[in-house]
Amino acid sequence: MAQGSIVVVGGGLAAARVVRGYRDAGGDRPIVVVSDDDVPPYNRPPLSKGFLRGEIPEEKVFAEDPALWQQPGIDLLLGRSAVTVDTRERAVTLDDGRRLQYGSLVLASGSKPRPLGVPGESLEGVHTYRTLADARAVRQAAASAGRALVVGGGFIGMETTASLRRLGLEVTQVDLAERLYASFQAPALSESLERLYREQGVDVILGDSIAELRGDGRLAGARTRRGREIEAELAVIGVGVAVSSGYLDGSGVALDERGAVIVDERFRTNVPDVYAIGDVARFYDPVFGHDRLVQHWTNANHQGERLGRSLAGEDAPYDLVALFFSEVFGRKLGLIGDADGGHDELVVRGSLEEGSLLGFYLRGGRLVAVLLHGQDDETQRALTEALRRQPRVRDRDGLADPGTPPLECLA
């Protein structure tokens, strides 16, 4: 096992869980966490929901008890970023010129919001939504704004729109896709969500994009490519993220075409004693048998804890059935399994309007993912365990019947 300090590049949830997992498993090597944020690691999901609406105080979003960062042998460097990694010399150079030697290096640098790339994006009042500082700024701006523009129909855009509307703002949501939450690949759910948003007073514009953001120093509105004029004093841009891995140029660490770090099921890169987890890692998923890039809270949480324990000497493999969750206008949505690996059929029972929905994603006659709304914990746990074996469907009609227990339809 490697000796010397563990250096963690990144200050998000995955980094926090590495530290906690390592210490909980008895690891005693020094740990240095390099974070470009100005506060300790925190949970991002509340930022666009309860925190933005003022329902959750700031101290509740942090990932760990502050006492963790005061423990001997744990050094949290805030406001610092990695510039280069020298894997031959086992060293990370920081933006202030410091050079950190490592015995083990953990890459947990996460992702960053994609820019919209249109005129006016630097106007005051235009925000991306990724960090706690972003959330603070949007919450403060929402207190005095009357009209908001949200660009993007993914989870950041959907959650932010719902929260801003519940705060009383007039909200226009623009997305290039023809459906909201297009990543779910569930047209019936997308249609239900569009109806819900319109009923809640949101002006939903689909199949269009922003051509320019307008204002004299400060945002006053926008124009879409189809010529729609929108008035707004606040804009939130949520058009996806890109992995943060530029500091690895020339390091010899293998990246895929998106810049994600390629790792195996134990989070090992092609370079000895260098690991990657969370949003930056394309990992081999032993549950579903192929490489994946999963940029959600549950994955960062699990991978960080697993790697921390592994570095302390435990046998702690990846064994998560991935879970994505969201909440909009009080409706909770979940997606468990491997919908991003492709499917050839989606069988849906129930609807958002009925308060109960299950969507079964099938690939080659096997269940690979499940979409949930309004299900109890027992049902979710049972379906999660079933997904571990990707069972063959023996009663396809039963899957669509709300009166048939779903597990009875699986071989």
C-alpha positions in Angstrom: 0.0 0.0 0.0 1.2 3.5 -0.8 2.7 5.6 1.9 2.9 9.4 2.3 0.2 12.0 2.2 -3.1 11.6 0.5 -3.8 14.7 -1.7 -7.4 15.2 -2.8 -8.0 17.7 -5.6 -11.5 19.0 -5.2 -13.6 20.3 -2.4 -17.1 18.8 -3.0 -19.1 16.0 -1.5 -16.9 13.3 -3.0 -13.8 14.8 -1.4 -15.5 15.1 2.0 -16.6 11.5 1.9 -13.1 10.3 1.0 -11.8 12.0 4.2 -14.6 10.7 6.4 -14.4 7.2 4.9 -10.7 7.0 5.3 -10.7 8.1 9.0 -13.7 6.0 9.9 -11.9 2.9 8.5 -8.8 3.7 10.7 -6.6 5.4 8.1 -4.0 7.6 9.7 -2.0 9.1 6.9 -2.0 12.9 6.5 -4.7 14.2 4.1 -4.6 17.5 2.2 -7.8 18.6 0.4 -7.4 21.3 -2.2 -10.6 23.2 -2.8 -11.2 26.2 -5.1 -14.3 27.0 -3.0 -14.1 29.4 -0.1 -16.1 27.2 2.3 -15.8 23.5 3.4 -17.5 20.9 1.2 -21.3 21.0 1.1 -24.3 19.2 -0.4 -25.5 20.8 -3.7 -29.0 19.4 -4.0 -30.5 21.8 -1.4 -29.1 24.8 -3.2 -31.7 25.0 -5.9 -34.6 23.9 -3.6 -34.9 24.5 0.2 -31.9 26.8 0.5 -33.0 29.0 -2.4 -36.5 29.3 -1.0 -35.1 30.2 2.5 -36.3 27.0 4.1 -32.9 25.6 4.9 -30.3 27.6 6.8 -26.8 27.7 5.3 -25.2 25.7 8.1 -27.4 22.7 7.1 -26.0 22.3 3.6 -22.5 21.4 4.7 -21.4 17.8 4.1 -19.6 17.2 7.4 -19.5 18.4 10.9 -17.0 21.3 11.1 -15.0 19.3 13.6 -13.8 16.9 10.9 -11.6 19.7 9.3 -10.0 20.5 12.7 -8.7 17.0 13.2 -4.9 16.5 13.3 -3.5 15.4 10.0 -6.3 16.9 7.9 -5.5 20.1 6.0 -8.3 21.8 4.1 -6.8 24.4 1.7 -9.7 26.7 0.6 -9.5 29.1 -2.3 -6.8 27.1 -4.0 -6.8 25.1 -7.2 -4.5 22.6 -8.9 -2.6 23.9 -11.9 -0.6 20.8 -12.9 0.0 17.2 -11.8 3.4 15.6 -12.2 2.8 11.8 -11.8 6.5 11.0 -12.2 7.5 13.2 -9.3 4.2 12.6 -7.5 3.5 16.2 -7.0 0.6 18.7 -7.5 1.4 22.3 -8.2 -1.2 24.8 -6.9 -2.1 28.3 -8.3 -0.1 30.0 -5.5 3.0 28.1 -6.6 3.0 25.5 -3.7 4.0 22.0 -4.7 2.3 19.2 -2.7 4.0 15.7 -2.7 1.6 12.8 -2.6 1.7 9.1 -1.8 -1.9 8.7 -3.1 -3.7 11.3 -5.3 -7.5 11.5 -5.5 -9.0 13.5 -8.3 -12.4 14.8 -7.2 -12.5 18.1 -9.0 -16.1 17.7 -10.2 -17.6 19.7 -13.0 -18.3 23.3 -13.9 -21.3 25.0 -15.6 -21.3 25.3 -19.3 -21.5 28.9 -20.5 -24.4 29.9 -22.7 -22.1 31.6 -25.2 -24.3 34.5 -26.2 -23.9 38.3 -26.0 -24.8 39.8 -22.6 -23.8 36.8 -20.5 -21.6 38.9 -18.3 -24.4 41.4 -17.4 -25.1 41.9 -13.8 -28.1 39.8 -12.9 -27.0 36.8 -15.0 -26.0 33.8 -12.9 -24.9 30.2 -13.2 -25.9 27.8 -10.5 -23.3 25.5 -9.1 -21.7 26.8 -5.9 -23.0 28.0 -2.6 -21.9 31.4 -3.6 -24.0 31.2 -6.7 -27.0 30.1 -4.6 -26.5 33.0 -2.2 -26.3 35.5 -5.1 -29.5 34.1 -6.7 -31.4 34.1 -3.4 -30.4 37.7 -2.8 -31.3 38.8 -6.3 -34.7 37.0 -6.1 -35.6 39.1 -3.0 -35.8 42.2 -5.2 -36.5 40.9 -8.7 -40.0 40.6 -10.1 -39.2 38.6 -13.3 -36.8 35.8 -13.9 -35.5 33.9 -16.9 -34.3 30.3 -16.4 -32.4 28.7 -19.3 -32.4 24.9 -19.4 -34.9 22.2 -18.8 -32.7 19.8 -16.8 -32.7 19.3 -13.0 -31.0 22.7 -12.2 -33.3 24.6 -14.5 -36.4 22.7 -13.4 -35.7 23.0 -9.7 -34.6 26.6 -9.9 -37.7 27.6 -11.8 -40.0 25.9 -9.3 -38.3 27.6 -6.4 -38.3 31.0 -7.9 -42.0 30.7 -8.8 -42.8 29.6 -5.2 -41.0 32.8 -4.1 -43.5 34.8 -6.1 -41.4 35.7 -9.2 -42.8 35.7 -12.7 -40.6 33.0 -14.4 -40.0 32.2 -18.1 -38.2 29.0 -18.7 -36.5 28.4 -22.1 -35.1 25.1 -23.3 -33.8 24.0 -26.6 -35.2 20.5 -26.2 -38.8 19.8 -27.1 -39.6 18.4 -23.7 -38.8 19.3 -20.1 -36.5 16.8 -18.3 -35.7 15.3 -21.7 -32.9 13.2 -20.1 -35.6 11.1 -18.5 -36.6 10.0 -22.0 -40.2 9.7 -20.7 -42.5 11.7 -23.0 -45.6 11.2 -20.8 -43.9 12.5 -17.7 -42.4 15.5 -19.7 -45.9 16.4 -20.9 -47.3 16.2 -17.3 -44.5 18.4 -16.0 -45.1 20.9 -18.8 -48.8 21.1 -17.8 -47.8 21.4 -14.1 -45.4 24.3 -14.8 -47.9 26.1 -16.9 -50.6 25.6 -14.2 -48.2 27.1 -11.7 -47.8 30.2 -13.8 -44.5 29.5 -15.5 -44.1 30.7 -19.1 -42.6 27.6 -20.7 -40.8 28.0 -24.1 -39.5 24.8 -25.7 -37.6 24.1 -28.9 -36.0 27.6 -28.7 -32.8 29.1 -27.3 -31.5 32.4 -26.2 -29.9 34.6 -28.9 -28.8 37.4 -26.6 -29.2 38.8 -23.1 -30.0 42.5 -23.1 -29.3 45.4 -20.7 -27.1 48.4 -20.1 -24.7 46.9 -17.6 -27.5 45.1 -15.8 -29.9 42.5 -17.2 -33.2 43.8 -18.5 -34.3 41.0 -20.8 -33.5 38.5 -23.6 -34.3 37.6 -27.1 -34.7 34.0 -28.3 -33.5 32.8 -31.7 -37.1 32.5 -32.8 -37.6 36.2 -32.0 -39.4 36.0 -28.6 -38.8 39.0 -26.4 -38.5 38.3 -22.6 -38.3 40.8 -19.8 -36.3 39.8 -16.7 -34.1 41.3 -14.0 -32.7 37.9 -13.0 -31.4 35.0 -15.2 -30.2 31.6 -14.2 -28.3 29.6 -16.8 -28.5 25.9 -16.4 -27.5 24.3 -19.7 -25.3 21.4 -18.4 -21.8 21.0 -17.0 -18.3 20.0 -18.2 -15.9 18.0 -16.2 -13.0 20.0 -14.5 -9.9 18.2 -15.6 -7.8 20.8 -17.5 -5.1 20.6 -14.8 -4.3 17.1 -15.9 -2.9 18.1 -19.3 0.4 16.4 -19.7 0.1 14.3 -16.6 -0.3 11.0 -18.4 -3.7 10.3 -16.7 -6.0 8.8 -19.3 -9.1 10.9 -20.2 -12.0 10.2 -22.4 -13.3 12.5 -25.2 -15.2 14.6 -22.7 -12.2 15.1 -20.5 -13.5 12.7 -17.9 -10.9 10.6 -16.0 -11.1 6.9 -16.9 -11.1 4.6 -13.9 -12.0 1.0 -13.1 -14.4 -0.4 -10.6 -11.9 0.5 -7.8 -11.6 4.1 -9.0 -8.0 3.4 -10.2 -6.6 5.4 -13.2 -4.0 4.1 -15.5 -1.3 5.7 -13.3 -0.4 3.9 -10.0 -1.7 5.5 -6.8 -3.9 8.0 -8.7 -7.7 7.7 -8.3 -10.7 9.6 -9.5 -14.3 9.8 -8.2 -17.5 11.8 -8.5 -18.4 14.0 -11.4 -15.0 13.9 -13.0 -14.7 10.1 -13.2 -15.9 7.8 -16.0 -15.9 4.6 -14.0 -16.6 0.9 -14.7 -19.9 0.0 -13.1 -19.8 -3.6 -12.1 -23.5 -3.7 -11.4 -24.5 -2.9 -15.0 -21.3 -4.0 -16.7 -20.1 -0.9 -18.6 -18.4 2.4 -18.2 -20.5 5.3 -16.9 -20.3 9.0 -16.1 -22.8 9.6 -13.3 -22.9 13.2 -12.1 -25.3 13.0 -9.2 -25.2 13.3 -5.4 -25.6 9.6 -4.6 -22.8 8.6 -6.8 -20.3 11.1 -5.4 -21.4 10.2 -1.9 -20.9 6.4 -2.4 -17.7 6.6 -4.4 -16.0 9.0 -1.9 -16.9 6.8 1.0 -15.8 3.6 -0.8 -12.5 5.0 -1.9 -11.7 6.4 1.5 -12.2 3.0 3.1 -10.2 1.3 0.3 -7.3 3.6 0.9 -7.4 2.6 4.6 -7.1 -1.1 3.6 -10.7 -2.2 3.5 -12.2 -4.2 0.7 -14.8 -1.6 -0.3 -15.9 -2.1 -4.0 -18.4 0.0 -5.8 -21.8 -1.7 -5.4 -24.3 1.1 -5.8 -27.5 1.0 -8.0 -27.3 4.6 -9.0 -30.1 6.9 -7.9 -31.0 10.3 -9.2 -33.6 12.4 -7.3 -35.3 15.7 -7.8 -38.2 17.8 -6.3 -40.3 20.4 -8.1 -43.4 22.1 -6.8 -43.6 19.5 -4.0 -43.4 16.5 -6.4 -40.5 14.1 -5.8 -39.0 12.3 -8.8 -36.5 9.5 -8.7 -34.6 7.5 -11.3 -32.8 4.3 -10.2 -30.6 2.1 -12.4 -29.1 2.6 -15.8 -31.4 4.6 -18.1 -28.4 6.3 -19.6 -27.1 3.0 -20.9 -29.9 2.9 -23.5 -33.3 1.1 -23.5 -35.6 -0.1 -26.2 -38.9 0.2 -24.3 -40.4 2.2 -21.5 -43.5 0.8 -19.8 -45.4 3.4 -17.6 -48.1 2.9 -15.0 -49.8 5.8 -13.3 -49.0 9.5 -13.9 -47.8 12.6 -12.1 -51.3 13.9 -11.9 -52.5 10.7 -10.1 -49.7 11.1 -7.6 -48.2 7.7 -8.3 -46.0 6.8 -11.3 -43.6 3.9 -12.2 -41.7 3.8 -15.4 -39.9 0.6 -16.3 -37.0 0.9 -18.7 -36.4 -2.3 -20.6 -33.3 -3.3 -22.6 -33.4 -6.6 -24.5 -36.4 -7.7 -22.4 -34.6 -7.0 -19.1 -35.3 -4.3 -16.5 -32.4 -1.8 -16.3 -33.9 1.3 -14.7 -37.1 2.5 -12.9 -38.6 6.0 -12.8 -40.5 6.7 -9.6 -43.0 9.2 -8.2 -45.2 8.7 -5.2 -43.7 5.4 -4.2 -43.0 4.3 -0.6 -39.6 3.4 0.7 -40.3 -0.3 0.6 -41.2 -0.3 -3.1 -38.1 1.7 -3.9 -35.8 -0.7 -1.9 -37.4 -3.8 -3.5 -37.0 -2.4 -7.1 -33.4 -1.3 -6.3 -32.5 -4.7 -5.3 -34.2 -6.2 -8.3 -32.2 -4.0 -10.6 -28.9 -5.5 -9.3 -29.7 -8.6 -11.4 -31.4 -6.8 -14.3 -34.2 -9.3 -14.3 -36.0 -10.5 -17.4 -39.6 -9.3 -17.7 -42.1 -12.2 -17.8 -45.3 -10.2 -17.8 -45.0 -7.0 -19.8 -48.7 -6.2 -19.5 -48.6 -6.6 -15.8 -45.9 -4.0 -15.5 -48.4 -1.5 -17.0 -51.1 -2.5 -14.6 -51.2 -0.5 -11.3 -53.0 -3.4 -9.7 -50.2 -5.9 -10.3 -47.2 -5.9 -7.9 -44.2 -5.1 -10.2 -41.9 -7.8 -8.7 -44.5 -10.4 -9.8 -43.8 -9.4 -13.4 -40.1 -10.1 -13.2 -38.3 -13.5 -13.5 
